[in-house]
Amino acid sequence: MNHINNTNNNMNKIYIGNLSFNVTADDLTKLFSGYNIVNINLISDHTTGRFKKLGFIEFASHELADKALALNGQKLLGRILKISLARS
């Protein structure tokens, strides 16, 4: 997914952790379909390139990010997701 940065703060962004090593941006797009995703950033270790099993998802509005918090604890690819608002 392309990185588009058109929001001014982290109010529209969530942290998503405990992801499977096999998760893709497409998996997250499907999970959050209807939430108007602006950007998905899956985090890898800078040295090894290995996926850290976490990421950030940016939405078009703070309200949509708040709505996405309701998926905290849901399973995706056998893993229980940890979702919270992203910190600055």
N, CA, C and O of each residue as an XYZ file, in Angstrom:
352
protein
N       0.853     -1.167      0.000
C       0.000      0.000      0.000
C       0.899      1.230      0.000
O       1.929      1.251      0.674
N       0.519      2.232     -0.738
C       1.295      3.461     -0.815
C       1.223      4.221      0.500
O       0.212      4.199      1.203
N       2.323      4.891      0.812
C       2.356      5.728      2.009
C       1.871      7.117      1.626
O       2.508      7.820      0.842
N       0.746      7.496      2.185
C       0.159      8.808      1.936
C       0.074      9.510      3.274
O      -0.543      8.990      4.203
N       0.668     10.657      3.390
C       0.666     11.374      4.660
C      -0.075     12.691      4.506
O       0.512     13.708      4.137
N      -1.372     12.662      4.792
C      -2.153     13.884      4.628
C      -2.925     14.263      5.884
O      -3.919     14.986      5.813
N      -2.464     13.771      7.043
C      -3.067     14.192      8.298
C      -2.001     14.852      9.140
O      -0.808     14.639      8.921
N      -2.423     15.654     10.104
C      -1.494     16.474     10.855
C      -1.053     15.888     12.180
O      -0.101     16.397     12.772
N      -1.697     14.840     12.675
C      -1.320     14.312     13.980
C      -1.669     12.844     14.086
O      -2.196     12.248     13.147
N      -1.367     12.259     15.251
C      -1.625     10.841     15.467
C      -3.045     10.548     15.922
O      -3.361      9.398     16.225
N      -3.906     11.546     15.978
C      -5.291     11.325     16.404
C      -6.004     10.347     15.470
O      -6.978      9.706     15.867
N      -5.526     10.231     14.239
C      -6.161      9.363     13.241
C      -5.445      8.026     13.107
O      -5.782      7.237     12.224
N      -4.469      7.754     13.961
C      -3.597      6.597     13.783
C      -3.702      5.640     14.967
O      -3.756      6.054     16.125
N      -3.731      4.338     14.638
C      -3.717      3.318     15.677
C      -2.423      2.517     15.604
O      -1.799      2.401     14.549
N      -2.038      1.970     16.748
C      -0.978      0.974     16.857
C      -1.669     -0.378     16.798
O      -2.718     -0.567     17.413
N      -1.092     -1.312     16.070
C      -1.628     -2.671     16.037
C      -0.474     -3.644     16.263
O       0.486     -3.681     15.494
N      -0.588     -4.423     17.324
C       0.487     -5.328     17.703
C       0.022     -6.763     17.808
O      -1.160     -7.070     17.658
N       0.993     -7.644     18.071
C       0.786     -9.083     18.163
C       0.319     -9.664     16.831
O      -0.469    -10.610     16.794
N       0.813     -9.087     15.748
C       0.462     -9.561     14.415
C       1.229    -10.843     14.095
O       2.304    -11.087     14.641
N       0.671    -11.644     13.218
C       1.344    -12.829     12.709
C       2.501    -12.411     11.805
O       2.431    -11.376     11.141
N       3.561    -13.209     11.780
C       4.655    -12.943     10.841
C       4.167    -13.007      9.399
O       4.808    -12.457      8.503
N       3.043    -13.671      9.170
C       2.511    -13.850      7.818
C       1.510    -12.782      7.398
O       1.022    -12.824      6.269
N       1.188    -11.829      8.264
C       0.179    -10.821      7.940
C       0.672     -9.910      6.819
O       1.866     -9.630      6.706
N      -0.258     -9.460      6.001
C       0.056     -8.522      4.919
C      -0.821     -7.283      5.055
O      -1.802     -7.280      5.799
N      -0.458     -6.245      4.335
C      -1.284     -5.036      4.299
C      -2.675     -5.372      3.767
O      -3.660     -4.775      4.201
N      -2.768     -6.309      2.843
C      -4.077     -6.721      2.320
C      -4.941     -7.344      3.417
O      -6.147     -7.101      3.470
N      -4.327     -8.147      4.293
C      -5.081     -8.736      5.412
C      -5.676     -7.642      6.294
O      -6.833     -7.724      6.706
N      -4.873     -6.620      6.578
C      -5.336     -5.524      7.435
C      -6.377     -4.671      6.715
O      -7.326     -4.193      7.336
N      -6.204     -4.483      5.426
C      -7.199     -3.734      4.641
C      -8.547     -4.435      4.688
O      -9.585     -3.784      4.809
N      -8.537     -5.761      4.593
C      -9.791     -6.532      4.676
C     -10.400     -6.428      6.072
O     -11.609     -6.243      6.209
N      -9.564     -6.547      7.111
C     -10.065     -6.475      8.484
C     -10.725     -5.124      8.754
O     -11.763     -5.051      9.411
N     -10.116     -4.059      8.242
C     -10.620     -2.712      8.486
C     -11.375     -2.151      7.277
O     -11.403     -0.937      7.071
N     -11.978     -3.021      6.490
C     -12.743     -2.541      5.337
C     -13.893     -1.668      5.840
O     -14.544     -1.994      6.833
N     -14.129     -0.582      5.159
C     -15.164      0.356      5.569
C     -14.680      1.411      6.549
O     -15.457      2.276      6.954
N     -13.413      1.357      6.938
C     -12.864      2.308      7.897
C     -12.075      3.442      7.224
O     -11.522      4.300      7.912
N     -12.023      3.449      5.923
C     -11.341      4.496      5.152
C      -9.871      4.650      5.568
O      -9.470      5.671      6.126
N      -9.091      3.618      5.283
C      -7.656      3.602      5.599
C      -6.915      4.556      4.670
O      -7.140      4.570      3.460
N      -6.022      5.357      5.263
C      -5.167      6.271      4.500
C      -3.784      5.644      4.282
O      -3.184      5.801      3.219
N      -3.284      4.927      5.310
C      -1.932      4.391      5.235
C      -1.784      3.201      6.180
O      -2.341      3.196      7.278
N      -1.031      2.197      5.743
C      -0.651      1.071      6.589
C       0.873      1.009      6.586
O       1.502      1.014      5.527
N       1.459      0.949      7.782
C       2.908      0.882      7.909
C       3.260     -0.308      8.803
O       3.103     -0.238     10.022
N       3.734     -1.397      8.202
C       4.182     -2.570      8.945
C       5.660     -2.377      9.256
O       6.441     -2.043      8.366
N       6.051     -2.583     10.513
C       7.383     -2.233     10.990
C       8.332     -3.435     10.935
O       8.012     -4.528     11.402
N       9.509     -3.194     10.349
C      10.566     -4.195     10.288
C      11.798     -3.680     11.024
O      12.019     -2.473     11.125
N      12.592     -4.613     11.533
C      13.850     -4.268     12.184
C      14.798     -3.667     11.150
O      14.971     -4.217     10.062
N      15.404     -2.543     11.494
C      16.282     -1.852     10.546
C      17.533     -2.653     10.218
O      18.068     -2.542      9.114
N      18.001     -3.450     11.154
C      19.236     -4.212     10.944
C      18.995     -5.515     10.202
O      19.683     -5.824      9.230
N      18.009     -6.278     10.670
C      17.785     -7.615     10.107
C      16.737     -7.640      9.006
O      16.707     -8.568      8.198
N      15.883     -6.632      8.969
C      14.790     -6.619      8.009
C      13.633     -7.517      8.409
O      12.652     -7.633      7.675
N      13.740     -8.148      9.562
C      12.689     -9.053     10.029
C      11.490     -8.256     10.553
O      11.650     -7.264     11.263
N      10.309     -8.705     10.193
C       9.064     -8.073     10.615
C       8.939     -8.141     12.130
O       9.147     -9.199     12.724
N       8.598     -7.013     12.763
C       8.498     -6.942     14.224
C       7.119     -7.313     14.769
O       6.894     -7.212     15.975
N       6.208     -7.732     13.923
C       4.854     -8.138     14.306
C       4.026     -6.978     14.852
O       3.155     -7.173     15.700
N       4.303     -5.768     14.362
C       3.510     -4.609     14.757
C       3.458     -3.626     13.598
O       4.228     -3.709     12.640
N       2.530     -2.701     13.720
C       2.394     -1.696     12.677
C       1.501     -0.556     13.124
O       1.031     -0.506     14.260
N       1.286      0.350     12.196
C       0.432      1.508     12.428
C      -0.513      1.644     11.248
O      -0.127      1.440     10.097
N      -1.743      1.987     11.549
C      -2.738      2.213     10.505
C      -3.304      3.609     10.699
O      -3.731      3.971     11.796
N      -3.303      4.381      9.640
C      -3.827      5.745      9.666
C      -5.164      5.784      8.934
O      -5.312      5.227      7.847
N      -6.125      6.451      9.552
C      -7.474      6.546      9.005
C      -7.775      7.981      8.590
O      -7.040      8.903      8.945
N      -8.845      8.165      7.846
C      -9.215      9.487      7.339
C      -9.700     10.425      8.435
O      -9.692     11.643      8.255
N     -10.127      9.870      9.575
C     -10.619     10.734     10.652
C     -10.360     10.102     12.014
O     -10.138      8.896     12.130
N     -10.395     10.942     13.032
C     -10.248     10.469     14.414
C     -11.401      9.531     14.782
O     -11.198      8.557     15.506
N     -12.587      9.815     14.294
C     -13.757      8.988     14.593
C     -13.574      7.562     14.074
O     -13.958      6.600     14.740
N     -12.984      7.429     12.878
C     -12.752      6.100     12.320
C     -11.672      5.355     13.104
O     -11.770      4.143     13.292
N     -10.647      6.070     13.560
C      -9.615      5.454     14.394
C     -10.234      4.962     15.702
O      -9.931      3.858     16.154
N     -11.099      5.778     16.310
C     -11.795      5.370     17.535
C     -12.640      4.123     17.291
O     -12.667      3.215     18.122
N     -13.323      4.080     16.162
C     -14.153      2.936     15.810
C     -13.290      1.677     15.662
O     -13.706      0.588     16.058
N     -12.108      1.826     15.098
C     -11.205      0.691     14.890
C     -10.735      0.088     16.210
O     -10.392     -1.093     16.255
N     -10.713      0.867     17.277
C     -10.297      0.371     18.588
C     -11.183     -0.773     19.073
O     -10.758     -1.587     19.892
N     -12.403     -0.831     18.571
C     -13.339     -1.890     18.965
C     -12.845     -3.271     18.534
O     -13.327     -4.282     19.044
N     -11.889     -3.326     17.598
C     -11.361     -4.612     17.141
C     -10.228     -5.133     18.024
O      -9.674     -6.199     17.755
N      -9.880     -4.392     19.074
C      -8.874     -4.861     20.016
C      -9.317     -6.204     20.588
O     -10.455     -6.352     21.032
N      -8.411     -7.181     20.576
C      -8.722     -8.508     21.088
C      -9.256     -9.470     20.050
O      -9.403    -10.660     20.331
N      -9.552     -8.978     18.849
C     -10.028     -9.855     17.783
C      -8.875    -10.691     17.240
O      -7.728    -10.241     17.247
N      -9.166    -11.897     16.772
C      -8.136    -12.756     16.188
C      -7.974    -12.465     14.699
O      -8.942    -12.229     13.977
N      -6.709    -12.493     14.266
C      -6.363    -12.401     12.845
C      -5.211    -13.359     12.615
O      -4.160    -13.231     13.242
N      -5.399    -14.306     11.733
C      -4.386    -15.316     11.418
C      -3.892    -16.021     12.683
O      -2.701    -16.289     12.839
N      -4.839    -16.315     13.584
C      -4.522    -17.065     14.787
C      -3.906    -16.263     15.926
O      -3.537    -16.838     16.950
N      -3.787    -14.952     15.770
C      -3.178    -14.098     16.799
C      -4.223    -13.131     17.346
O      -5.033    -12.599     16.587
N      -4.211    -12.901     18.656
C      -5.123    -11.939     19.273
C      -4.492    -10.551     19.143
O      -3.408    -10.299     19.670
N      -5.175     -9.667     18.446
C      -4.638     -8.337     18.154
C      -4.661     -7.427     19.370
O      -5.578     -7.473     20.190
N      -3.630     -6.601     19.464
C      -3.560     -5.544     20.474
C      -3.627     -4.228     19.724
O      -2.724     -3.890     18.959
N      -4.704     -3.485     19.946
C      -4.947     -2.239     19.206
C      -5.136     -1.107     20.191
O      -5.884     -1.230     21.161
N      -4.453     -0.002     19.935
C      -4.613      1.212     20.745
C      -4.320      2.419     19.874
O      -3.767      2.287     18.782
N      -4.695      3.604     20.363
C      -4.327      4.810     19.631
C      -2.819      4.938     19.643
O      -2.178      4.648     20.653
N      -2.248      5.367     18.537
C      -0.798      5.555     18.443
C      -0.377      6.735     19.301
O      -1.101      7.722     19.436
N       0.796      6.613     19.868
C       1.354      7.723     20.661
C       2.200      8.600     19.760
O       2.717      8.149     18.737
N       2.332      9.846     20.148
C       3.136     10.799     19.369
C       4.590     10.420     19.374
O       5.410     11.111     18.769
